[in-house]
């Protein structure tokens, strides 16, 4: 009798957790599949025109990147990945290389006047989206970058 009650309680708790999981678990699962993830300045290397950003510039750039507003995802059709990875433009991208445990991601950040164009590459997949961040645009337009 006690085992039956114990099994019913365990099944009830499991069913409750599956139907309405705690928000911490949901946030953790969603962060694994986020298109625009939050980056830690300790885990990234940022290059601009072949030069590495370091110190306060690197921390500011990652902070502005994390706080940028997600606008929209751009559709990439099969076979068009190279057009997004290497577009024909005169804008020099910031290249963010992220190494998290076993995941390797590369972000190409193209800063234009009105928005920021980001291309994310991981494994053999490519995704593209637009951001808006006044701070990031001011950062890239300013002469504070030591090139």
Buried (B, 14 or more C-beta within 10 A) or exposed (E): EEEEEEEEEEEEEEEEEEEEEEEEEEEEEEEEEEEBBEBEBEEBEBEBEEEEBEEEBBEBBBBBBBEBEEBEEEEBEEEEBEEBBEBEEEEEBBBBEBEEEEEEBBBBBBBEEEBBBBBBBEEEEBBBBBBEBEBBBEBBEEEEBEE
